[in-house]
Amino acid sequence: MMNRILPSIFLIAGLLTASPAPQAPAGIQLPPTPVGRSVEAYFKAFNAGVEAMQGYFAAFTAKDALQQVPIDVRLTRYRQMHERLGNLELRKLVEAKSDLVRVVAHGGNGPLVNLEFQFEPAEPFGLIAIRVTDAGMEGAPGDPKKDASELASTVRAYAQKLADEDAFSGVILLARDGAPIFEQAFGLADRARKIPNRLDTKFNIGSINKSFTALAARQLFAQGKLSLDDPIGKFLPDYPNLEAAVKVTVSHLVDMTSGIGDFFGDRYQATPKDKLRSLKDYLPLFADKPLEFEPGTKTLYSNGGYLVLGLIVEKASGQDYYAYVREHIYKPAEMTDSDSYAKGDVVANRAKGYTHSGSAWVPNDDTLPARGSSSGGGYSTAHDLLKYVVALQKGTFGELPEDLKDGMGIAGGAPGLNAGVEWDAKRGYTIIVLANLDPPAAERIALQIRAWLPQ
């Protein structure tokens, strides 16, 4: 089993509205209790859109929980989750208690997810939290292939079928022990100009960039330029939230236990995207907001936290973040086709992203900031990402951390982009899938390939 050192997240949280869908197949009944009715209402609201979810959170969430995590933050998470999953359909009731319900649901985009709803132990049984974990991909049979040759031919046919259905556009690279055994490009990098994707096409890799930011922090720790216990305020004395400046440490930021939330939401939507050109430009979107929980007590995926970590990398190294990553990560790994290109830069072989609008694919330009950040939004190629995995294995960046000894899985996605990198250290396989379409265009294929890996 491969460790996912960083959870998958979507760089841009798209605002989607969806028509209601059936909530549960015949024979699956939620308990006729306050918590059962709350879960049933959640599924209906999830599939009805943002306004319905806003009403659900207002009506069913415990008051204390709303004070800790306000509705606008919950709606941002909902948008991200709906972007990835699509509409939800209840598939299985796993457990039901007076203060807890566990279910398995199917997302319309393919994934299966486990949902754990936690409620107050007494009336009015308000919702406290929802824990979401992956449960695999619908329709992805785990039938391992007998050898690398059969794997390659099966992947080629599977990907071509999806490309013919206009459900995949991108590049797939499979390698064993660092050497490619299958690589192929599918679809168009630019639909208007009919330019096909190539093996060296540069794709927006979303939150895969967080892996580079975490590595940068590890490098600076090894050099004695920062400590994992250093608070934000040591490097950013003017940080807008004094509590965060004092309590949140580098370790909290790396581990996503800081309590700092997201920078996507109403402020992001209202900000002209051409204003987001450097890391500090993102701070007004979130940094003055209260912490969502006491640092170190919970884990919450945090784009804002990794933005702050990038600023600390700048202060500790004395270099611009983008320059630091180029010099200390891309260069040693020989990743010559990777960078955080600005939206307006003329970049050879860069794929345009396409997101669904109605029944058509449209460019995603309006959803993108002027330049990505330490939280995500850089560009890379399949071969450069393979070089990164090989460099980690070879010790180019120092001894392999304990949490990567068995391998890793990193992913990123947003409207018009999706990317996944899987490295299975035990069997020696690396799976890289890059797409210039909405999630789960790449992740769907990466998960299926993982199920097909020879034993």
C-alpha positions as CSV (number, residue, x, y, z in Angstrom):
1,M,0.0,0.0,0.0
2,M,1.4,3.4,-1.0
3,N,1.5,6.2,1.6
4,R,-0.2,9.4,0.5
5,I,2.2,12.0,2.0
6,L,-0.1,14.8,1.0
7,P,-3.9,14.5,0.5
8,S,-5.4,15.3,-2.8
9,I,-6.9,18.8,-3.1
10,F,-8.2,21.0,-5.8
11,L,-6.3,24.2,-6.4
12,I,-9.3,26.1,-7.5
13,A,-12.7,25.5,-5.7
14,G,-15.2,25.7,-8.5
15,L,-18.8,26.8,-7.8
16,L,-21.1,24.1,-9.2
17,T,-24.8,23.7,-9.2
18,A,-26.4,20.4,-9.7
19,S,-29.8,19.0,-10.2
20,P,-31.2,16.8,-7.4
21,A,-30.5,13.0,-7.7
22,P,-31.9,9.9,-6.1
23,Q,-30.7,9.7,-2.5
24,A,-30.6,6.0,-1.9
25,P,-31.2,2.8,-3.8
26,A,-34.2,0.7,-2.8
27,G,-33.6,-1.3,0.3
28,I,-31.2,1.2,2.0
29,Q,-32.9,2.9,4.8
30,L,-31.5,5.5,7.2
31,P,-32.8,5.3,10.8
32,P,-35.9,7.3,11.6
33,T,-34.0,9.3,14.2
34,P,-32.8,12.9,14.4
35,V,-29.3,11.9,13.1
36,G,-30.8,9.7,10.4
37,R,-33.0,12.6,9.2
38,S,-29.9,14.9,9.3
39,V,-27.9,12.5,7.0
40,E,-30.8,12.2,4.6
41,A,-31.1,16.0,4.4
42,Y,-27.3,16.2,3.8
43,F,-27.5,14.0,0.7
44,K,-30.4,16.0,-0.7
45,A,-28.7,19.3,-0.1
46,F,-25.4,18.1,-1.4
47,N,-26.9,17.3,-4.7
48,A,-29.1,20.4,-4.9
49,G,-26.3,23.0,-4.8
50,V,-24.7,25.7,-2.8
51,E,-27.8,27.5,-1.6
52,A,-29.3,24.2,-0.3
53,M,-26.0,23.3,1.5
54,Q,-26.0,26.8,3.1
55,G,-29.5,26.1,4.4
56,Y,-28.5,22.6,5.6
57,F,-25.5,23.9,7.6
58,A,-27.6,26.7,9.2
59,A,-30.4,24.2,10.2
60,F,-28.5,21.1,11.2
61,T,-25.0,22.1,12.5
62,A,-24.4,22.4,16.3
63,K,-24.0,26.0,17.4
64,D,-20.5,25.4,18.9
65,A,-19.4,23.7,15.7
66,L,-20.5,26.7,13.7
67,Q,-18.5,29.1,15.8
68,Q,-15.4,27.0,15.3
69,V,-16.0,26.5,11.5
70,P,-18.4,29.1,10.0
71,I,-20.7,28.4,7.2
72,D,-18.6,30.1,4.5
73,V,-15.6,27.8,5.3
74,R,-18.0,24.8,5.2
75,L,-19.3,25.9,1.8
76,T,-15.8,26.2,0.4
77,R,-15.1,22.6,1.5
78,Y,-18.4,21.5,-0.1
79,R,-17.5,23.1,-3.4
80,Q,-14.2,21.3,-3.4
81,M,-15.8,18.0,-2.5
82,H,-18.6,18.4,-5.1
83,E,-16.0,19.3,-7.8
84,R,-14.2,16.0,-7.2
85,L,-17.1,13.7,-6.5
86,G,-20.1,15.0,-8.4
87,N,-23.5,14.1,-7.0
88,L,-23.6,11.6,-4.1
89,E,-25.7,8.4,-4.0
90,L,-25.9,6.4,-0.8
91,R,-24.7,2.9,-1.3
92,K,-24.4,1.3,2.2
93,L,-25.3,2.1,5.8
94,V,-22.3,0.9,7.8
95,E,-23.2,1.9,11.3
96,A,-25.9,4.1,13.0
97,K,-25.8,5.2,16.7
98,S,-27.5,8.1,18.5
99,D,-24.6,10.4,17.8
100,L,-22.8,8.8,14.8
101,V,-23.7,7.5,11.3
102,R,-21.3,5.9,8.9
103,V,-22.1,5.3,5.3
104,V,-20.5,4.5,1.9
105,A,-21.5,6.7,-1.0
106,H,-20.8,6.8,-4.7
107,G,-19.8,10.0,-6.4
108,G,-21.1,10.6,-9.9
109,N,-17.5,11.2,-11.1
110,G,-16.5,7.7,-10.1
111,P,-15.1,7.7,-6.6
112,L,-16.5,5.8,-3.6
113,V,-16.2,7.5,-0.3
114,N,-16.7,6.7,3.4
115,L,-18.7,9.4,5.2
116,E,-18.7,9.5,9.0
117,F,-21.2,12.0,10.5
118,Q,-20.6,13.0,14.2
119,F,-23.4,14.6,16.2
120,E,-24.0,16.0,19.7
121,P,-24.7,13.3,22.2
122,A,-27.9,14.9,23.4
123,E,-30.8,16.9,21.9
124,P,-30.9,18.7,19.5
125,F,-28.2,16.3,18.1
126,G,-26.6,19.0,16.0
127,L,-23.9,18.0,13.5
128,I,-20.4,18.4,14.8
129,A,-18.2,17.1,11.9
130,I,-18.2,15.0,8.8
131,R,-15.1,12.9,8.1
132,V,-14.6,11.9,4.5
133,T,-12.1,9.2,3.3
134,D,-11.6,7.5,-0.1
135,A,-13.0,4.1,-0.6
136,G,-11.7,3.4,-4.1
137,M,-13.1,4.1,-7.6
138,E,-16.4,2.7,-8.9
139,G,-15.9,0.2,-11.7
140,A,-12.2,-0.2,-11.2
141,P,-11.7,-4.0,-11.0
142,G,-8.7,-5.1,-9.0
143,D,-7.5,-7.7,-11.5
144,P,-3.7,-7.6,-11.5
145,K,-2.0,-8.2,-14.9
146,K,0.5,-11.0,-15.3
147,D,3.4,-8.8,-16.4
148,A,4.5,-5.3,-17.6
149,S,3.6,-6.1,-21.2
150,E,0.0,-7.0,-20.4
151,L,-0.2,-4.0,-18.1
152,A,0.9,-1.6,-20.8
153,S,-1.5,-3.0,-23.5
154,T,-4.4,-2.9,-21.1
155,V,-3.7,0.7,-20.0
156,R,-3.3,1.8,-23.6
157,A,-6.7,0.4,-24.6
158,Y,-8.4,1.8,-21.4
159,A,-7.0,5.3,-21.9
160,Q,-7.8,5.3,-25.6
161,K,-11.4,4.4,-24.8
162,L,-11.7,7.3,-22.4
163,A,-10.0,9.7,-24.9
164,D,-12.4,8.6,-27.6
165,E,-15.3,9.4,-25.2
166,D,-13.7,12.9,-24.6
167,A,-13.3,11.9,-20.9
168,F,-9.5,12.0,-20.9
169,S,-6.9,14.3,-22.5
170,G,-3.3,14.2,-21.2
171,V,-0.3,12.0,-20.8
172,I,0.3,8.6,-19.0
173,L,3.7,7.4,-18.0
174,L,4.4,4.1,-16.3
175,A,7.8,3.2,-15.1
176,R,9.5,0.3,-13.3
177,D,12.6,0.9,-11.3
178,G,12.8,4.4,-12.8
179,A,12.7,3.2,-16.4
180,P,9.6,3.9,-18.6
181,I,7.7,0.8,-19.7
182,F,4.7,2.7,-21.2
183,E,4.2,6.3,-22.2
184,Q,1.6,7.9,-24.5
185,A,-0.1,11.2,-25.0
186,F,-3.9,11.6,-25.7
187,G,-6.2,14.4,-26.7
188,L,-5.5,18.1,-27.4
189,A,-3.4,20.6,-25.5
190,D,-5.2,23.4,-27.3
191,R,-8.6,22.6,-28.7
192,A,-9.1,25.9,-30.6
193,R,-5.8,25.4,-32.5
194,K,-6.0,21.6,-32.7
195,I,-2.6,21.2,-31.0
196,P,-2.2,17.6,-29.7
197,N,-0.8,16.8,-26.3
198,R,2.8,15.5,-26.5
199,L,5.0,13.5,-24.1
200,D,6.7,16.7,-23.2
201,T,3.6,18.8,-22.7
202,K,3.6,20.9,-19.6
203,F,0.5,20.5,-17.4
204,N,-0.8,22.4,-14.4
205,I,-0.2,19.9,-11.6
206,G,-2.3,21.7,-8.9
207,S,-1.4,20.7,-5.3
208,I,1.4,18.4,-6.3
209,N,3.5,21.5,-5.7
210,K,2.8,21.1,-2.0
211,S,5.3,18.2,-2.1
212,F,8.0,20.6,-3.3
213,T,7.1,23.1,-0.5
214,A,7.3,20.4,2.2
215,L,10.6,19.2,0.8
216,A,12.0,22.8,0.8
217,A,11.1,23.1,4.5
218,R,12.8,19.8,5.2
219,Q,16.0,21.0,3.4
220,L,16.0,24.2,5.5
221,F,15.5,22.3,8.7
222,A,18.5,20.1,7.8
223,Q,20.6,23.2,7.2
224,G,19.6,24.6,10.6
225,K,17.8,27.6,9.0
226,L,14.5,26.8,10.7
227,S,13.2,24.5,13.4
228,L,10.0,22.5,13.2
229,D,9.1,24.2,16.5
230,D,9.5,27.7,15.2
231,P,6.3,29.7,15.3
232,I,5.0,31.6,12.3
233,G,5.8,34.9,14.1
234,K,9.5,34.2,14.1
235,F,9.6,34.6,10.3
236,L,6.5,36.7,9.7
237,P,6.3,39.2,12.6
238,D,3.5,41.1,11.0
239,Y,1.3,38.1,10.4
240,P,-2.3,39.4,10.7
241,N,-3.5,36.8,13.2
242,L,-1.5,37.1,16.4
243,E,-2.8,33.9,17.9
244,A,-1.7,32.0,14.8
245,A,1.7,33.8,14.8
246,V,2.4,32.6,18.3
247,K,0.8,29.1,18.4
248,V,1.2,27.7,14.9
249,T,4.6,26.1,14.2
250,V,6.4,25.0,11.0
251,S,5.6,21.4,12.0
252,H,1.9,22.2,12.2
253,L,2.0,23.7,8.7
254,V,3.8,20.7,7.2
255,D,1.5,18.2,8.9
256,M,-1.7,20.3,8.2
257,T,-2.6,20.5,11.9
258,S,-2.3,24.3,12.1
259,G,-6.0,25.2,12.2
260,I,-5.4,27.7,9.3
261,G,-8.1,27.3,6.7
262,D,-8.4,27.8,3.0
263,F,-7.9,30.9,0.9
264,F,-10.6,29.9,-1.5
265,G,-14.1,31.4,-0.8
266,D,-15.9,34.7,-1.1
267,R,-12.7,36.8,-0.9
268,Y,-11.0,34.7,-3.6
269,Q,-14.0,35.0,-5.8
270,A,-14.1,38.8,-5.4
271,T,-10.4,39.3,-6.0
272,P,-9.2,40.1,-9.5
273,K,-7.1,37.1,-10.4
274,D,-4.4,39.2,-12.0
275,K,-3.6,40.6,-8.5
276,L,-2.4,37.2,-7.3
277,R,1.2,37.2,-8.6
278,S,3.3,36.5,-5.5
279,L,2.9,34.6,-2.2
280,K,2.2,37.7,-0.2
281,D,-0.7,38.6,-2.5
282,Y,-2.7,35.6,-1.1
283,L,-2.4,36.6,2.5
284,P,-5.4,39.0,2.6
285,L,-7.6,36.2,1.4
286,F,-7.4,34.3,4.7
287,A,-4.6,35.3,7.2
288,D,-6.7,37.5,9.5
289,K,-9.4,34.8,10.0
290,P,-9.6,32.9,13.3
291,L,-8.0,29.5,13.6
292,E,-10.5,26.7,13.0
293,F,-9.1,24.7,16.0
294,E,-6.3,24.6,18.5
295,P,-3.1,23.9,16.6
296,G,-2.0,20.3,16.8
297,T,-5.4,18.9,17.9
298,K,-6.8,18.0,14.5
299,T,-5.8,17.5,10.9
300,L,-7.4,19.7,8.2
301,Y,-6.2,20.1,4.6
302,S,-5.0,23.6,4.4
303,N,-4.1,25.6,1.3
304,G,-3.6,28.6,3.5
305,G,-1.2,26.7,5.7
306,Y,1.0,25.8,2.7
307,L,0.9,29.4,1.5
308,V,2.3,30.5,4.9
309,L,4.9,27.7,4.7
310,G,6.1,29.0,1.4
311,L,6.5,32.5,2.9
312,I,8.6,30.9,5.7
313,V,10.7,29.2,3.1
314,E,11.4,32.6,1.6
315,K,12.4,34.2,4.9
316,A,14.5,31.3,6.1
317,S,16.3,30.9,2.8
318,G,16.6,34.6,1.8
319,Q,15.3,33.7,-1.7
320,D,12.1,34.2,-3.6
321,Y,10.0,31.0,-3.2
322,Y,9.9,30.3,-7.0
323,A,13.6,30.8,-7.3
324,Y,14.3,28.5,-4.3
325,V,12.4,25.6,-5.8
326,R,14.0,26.0,-9.2
327,E,17.5,26.0,-7.7
328,H,17.2,23.5,-4.9
329,I,14.6,21.0,-6.1
330,Y,14.1,21.2,-9.9
331,K,17.8,21.7,-10.7
332,P,19.2,18.8,-8.6
333,A,16.5,16.5,-10.0
334,E,17.2,17.7,-13.5
335,M,13.6,18.8,-13.9
336,T,14.2,21.2,-16.8
337,D,10.5,21.6,-17.9
338,S,9.0,22.5,-14.5
339,D,8.2,26.0,-13.1
340,S,5.4,28.2,-11.7
341,Y,4.8,30.0,-15.0
342,A,2.6,33.1,-14.9
343,K,-0.7,32.9,-16.7
344,G,0.3,35.4,-19.3
345,D,3.8,33.9,-20.0
346,V,4.5,32.5,-23.4
347,V,5.4,28.9,-22.6
348,A,6.2,26.3,-25.2
349,N,4.2,23.1,-25.0
350,R,1.9,24.3,-22.2
351,A,-1.5,22.6,-22.2
352,K,-4.6,24.8,-21.8
353,G,-7.0,23.6,-19.2
354,Y,-10.7,22.8,-20.1
355,T,-13.6,22.6,-17.7
356,H,-17.2,21.5,-18.3
357,S,-19.8,24.2,-18.9
358,G,-23.1,22.5,-19.6
359,S,-22.2,19.9,-22.2
360,A,-19.2,21.7,-23.6
361,W,-15.5,22.0,-22.6
362,V,-14.5,25.6,-22.1
363,P,-11.0,27.1,-21.2
364,N,-10.4,27.5,-17.4
365,D,-8.4,30.7,-17.7
366,D,-10.9,32.8,-15.6
367,T,-10.6,30.4,-12.6
368,L,-6.8,30.6,-12.4
369,P,-4.7,33.1,-10.4
370,A,-2.0,35.1,-12.3
371,R,0.6,32.7,-10.8
372,G,0.4,29.6,-8.7
373,S,1.8,29.5,-5.2
374,S,3.5,27.3,-2.6
375,S,0.1,25.7,-2.2
376,G,-0.2,24.7,-5.8
377,G,-0.5,25.7,-9.4
378,G,2.9,25.1,-11.0
379,Y,3.5,23.2,-14.2
380,S,5.5,20.1,-15.0
381,T,5.8,17.2,-17.4
382,A,5.4,13.5,-16.9
383,H,9.1,12.9,-17.4
384,D,10.1,15.6,-14.9
385,L,7.8,14.1,-12.3
386,L,9.4,10.7,-12.9
387,K,12.8,12.5,-12.4
388,Y,11.5,13.8,-9.1
389,V,10.5,10.3,-7.8
390,V,13.8,8.9,-8.9
391,A,15.7,11.7,-7.2
392,L,13.9,11.0,-3.9
393,Q,14.7,7.3,-4.2
394,K,18.4,8.0,-5.0
395,G,18.8,10.3,-2.0
396,T,19.4,13.4,-4.1
397,F,17.7,15.4,-1.4
398,G,19.1,13.5,1.5
399,E,17.9,10.3,3.2
400,L,14.4,9.3,2.3
401,P,12.0,10.2,5.1
402,E,10.4,7.4,7.1
403,D,7.0,8.2,5.8
404,L,8.1,7.6,2.2
405,K,9.9,4.3,2.6
406,D,6.9,2.4,1.2
407,G,6.2,4.9,-1.5
408,M,4.0,7.8,-2.0
409,G,0.9,9.2,-3.7
410,I,0.4,12.8,-4.5
411,A,-2.4,14.5,-6.5
412,G,-3.9,17.8,-7.5
413,G,-6.8,19.1,-9.4
414,A,-9.2,21.9,-10.1
415,P,-11.5,22.9,-12.9
416,G,-9.6,22.1,-16.1
417,L,-6.7,20.2,-14.5
418,N,-6.0,16.9,-12.7
419,A,-2.7,15.1,-11.9
420,G,-1.7,12.0,-10.0
421,V,1.7,10.5,-9.1
422,E,1.9,7.1,-7.5
423,W,5.1,5.3,-6.5
424,D,5.0,1.8,-5.1
425,A,8.4,1.2,-3.5
426,K,7.8,-2.5,-2.9
427,R,7.0,-3.4,-6.5
428,G,9.1,-0.6,-8.1
429,Y,6.3,0.9,-10.2
430,T,5.7,4.6,-10.7
431,I,2.3,5.8,-12.2
432,I,2.1,9.3,-13.6
433,V,-1.1,10.6,-15.2
434,L,-1.6,14.3,-16.2
435,A,-4.7,15.7,-17.6
436,N,-6.0,19.1,-18.8
437,L,-9.6,18.3,-18.0
438,D,-11.6,18.4,-14.7
439,P,-11.1,15.8,-12.0
440,P,-11.2,12.9,-11.9
441,A,-9.8,12.6,-15.4
442,A,-6.3,11.7,-14.3
443,E,-7.0,10.2,-10.8
444,R,-9.5,7.8,-12.2
445,I,-6.9,6.3,-14.5
446,A,-4.1,6.3,-11.9
447,L,-6.4,4.4,-9.5
448,Q,-7.3,1.9,-12.1
449,I,-3.7,1.3,-13.1
450,R,-2.8,0.8,-9.5
451,A,-5.4,-2.0,-9.3
452,W,-3.8,-3.6,-12.4
453,L,-0.2,-3.6,-11.2
454,P,1.3,-7.1,-11.4
455,Q,1.8,-8.8,-8.1
